[in-house]
Amino acid sequence: MRPTLPRWLLGCALATACTGAAPAARQPPPTALVPPTDAAPASDAAAPAPPAPVFSVAERLPEGRGLIFAERPGATVTLHPAQGPDVALADGEAVTFVDETTSVGQGDSTATVEARGVRGAVPNARVVTEARLSRSADGRTAVFSAVFTCGDLCHVEVWLLKPDGARTRITDNAVPDTVVAWSPDGARVAVGSGPLQVVTLADGRVAEVADVTAPAWAPDGALFARGTLTDDAVFVVTDGAPPRRLFGAPGRPPAPAEGESSPDPTPVVLERDGRVLRAEFRRGARTVTVRAGRDGRPTPALSPQATAAEGFAREQVVACNAERARLHEDAVFPRGTTVTALRPAPPRGFVTRIERPGVAAIEVVVDVRARQIRHPRGPSVALGGGLDFCPPAVWLGPHND
């Protein structure tokens, strides 16, 4: 009997050529791949994701703009829109600030913001705006405060923010009227809201001083504060020692209305290069003004001419800052600027010293009757720090005399 050949070998014998290998399965012809009309180009798919924002207050924030502020660097804050899913906003992400809700009895306070085309609510203390900052003289470091909850009273978070994004919580139990005062050398900042908090910038150390608030620094670095509770006297605050009482006024501050907290007294105003302290004391419907020296002894009031010169100069300081703000420029006179009438300047002027934190002090001649402020050496002398950009009818400088 003839042997039967395997079918594959039989096929090989009948073929015109045989390699000895089993034939491959028959494949259909290749089909050209046509990308969908709405597909993104390959180059777009490989594009890198945008870098994550970095939180920093080194630059001033335009009006209506804000930054998301997380308690920890790099964390996220949840935005809750009226419709649609929640959105996780990155620390340092720019947003449009719309409004805030901070009413007594409402509980947690919220801010309405717009980000990534979505409007929604975030915790109120998680948004930094320029209005919520008290900046240092160089403008790069700031104290940030915002209401975060309101029960019978509203409570405020206060933070120290550095230009590299570092943050230190100063307190989370402040009241809304927070007073911030930067030391003349910029090394410390005092925050008065409830107990006084003194923060050292180099290491972020926070020292709490009980029973005083409303801080003010003298040009030589002395720190003064006002008493809380029933004694609103003026105190001097020294490291490592209890505050020392300097002077007060007869009577006691008025009791707060029902459902309200007792308002903090206003900080002292330093006159005569810091040698004289002026304090206002609320006594019922009237306000008592007391001037005293560093030793607490009463000091005679200013002459009417000196008082008028100081008042007019302060008005123009405010006007100058308002004009700079309209031009979207930094204020010439930062917080902590003091105006002190020094001596008469015949025939109708009064030499007045203007001291600005972080900027050299200047002495100008204030002529209240002529409504002018001029440099004693004449209009050809440049006034430092941008004073020549102030209202031309008032400040007589090289560009507007």
PyMOL commands that set and color helices and strands:
alter all, ss='L'
color gray80, all
select helices_A, chain A and resi 7-14+42-45+124-126+130-132+304-326+384-389
alter helices_A, ss='H'
color red, helices_A
select strands_A, chain A and resi 65-68+76-81+87-90+94-101+107-108+110-115+118-123+127-128+133-135+142-150+154-161+167-174+179-182+188-192+196-200+205-209+212-217+223-227+234-237+244-247+269-271+276-283+286-293+338-345+349-356+359-367+372-374+395-396
alter strands_A, ss='S'
color yellow, strands_A
deselect
rebuild
show_as cartoon
